[in-house]
Amino acid sequence: MIIDTHTHFYDPSRPQGVPWPGPDSELYRTVLPEHARELAEPEGVTGTVVVEASAWVDDNQWILDLAAEDPFIVGLVGHIDPDRPEFGAELDRFADHPQFVGIRCGTGQFGDIEAGSFIADMELLASKELELDVLVGKDLLGNVTRLARHLPELRVVINHVASVRIDGEAADPEWVDAINAVAECPSVYMKVSGFMESSAVQPAPAAVDFYRPVFDAMWEAFGEDRLVFGSNWPVSERAGDYKRCVDIVKAYFGEKGEAASNKYFYANSKAAYRWPDPA
């Protein structure tokens, strides 16, 4: 069983359209759970955690409505921006929904975590036992570390291999130092996603050895209990197809043994996101 913890669904044909992706993007088409299943189920993927890319608050409900109709969606990482007066009310609107598992923040929120109400909002998130996805690079991982130390009860999932450039050579030493520091916080997970998009060679290579230096660094830092699978589909299609993405990590984690592979593809996502068991 495999849970893909990073997909995006959207439908530009809705009357209100979508705020992302734009009409000039190759991604601008209807992308729904049934389209993901066509690609994912043949690879053994049994469910997905959706990461909401729309900044429209009501679109969190749109995904939750999809989840009510399709058990392929096991969880939603919502889009609710902190450091705003509305944050608490908007979080309360969704927090009790079983499939609502957390929110995602990016570089805009992590530039100065002491500013405004950001820390208080993260404390509220933790009090509701929700998690935080984080989309940052090596330059802001220090602030993620500080947040995790301040709020050790908050589960944090770093997205997309912390945006490291992958070129088949030794991993960026500054990035390695940064992930080693944040990995000292036991509540922090690393999502091994977006690695094909981070490749300096495009289309992304299929050979696992091209990614091995970066994968090895994450394995050394986070171990078998805090690495999580995510595809970043359909964005990942810019670099390679869904099967290639899954095959690369199946090859790498298969080398680590069945127990470690099962954790990466399933058990660690359950620990990080606490998505509900199917009814």
GIBELLIN-V110402 format. One line per field, one symbol per residue. ss: DSSP state (A for helix, B for strand, O for the rest). psi: psi as a letter, one per 30 degrees, with the letter a starting at -180 (. if undefined). Layout:
ss: ???
psi: ???
This chain:
ss: OBBBBBBOOBOOOOOOOOOOOOOOOOOOOOBOAAAAAAAAAAAOBBBBBBBOOOOOOAAAAAAAAAAAAOOOBBBBBBOOOOOOOOAAAAAAAAAOOOOBBBBBBOAAAAOOOOOOOAAAAAAAAAAOOOBBBBOOOAAAAAAAAAAAAAOOOOOBBBOAAAAOOBOOOOOOAAAAAAAAAAAOOOOBBBBBOOOOOOBOOOOOOOOAAAAAAAAAAAAAAAOOOOBBBOOOBOAAAAOOOAAAAAAAAAAAAAOOOAAAAAAAAAAAAAAAAOOOOOO
psi: kkkjgjlkkljfflefakfkllfgkffilkjleeeeeeeeefggkflkkkjkfkfkeffeeeeeeeeffjfejflkjljjkahkffeeeeeeefefkefjfalklaeefgejffkbgeeeeeeeeefghlljkkjlaffgfeeeeeeeeeiffjkkjklhhhhkkkgfakkjeeeeeeeeefffjfgklkjilgeeffkfkklklfkffefeeeeeeeeeefaffgkkkkehkfefffflleeeeeeefeeefeffleeeeeeefdeeeeeefhkkkk.
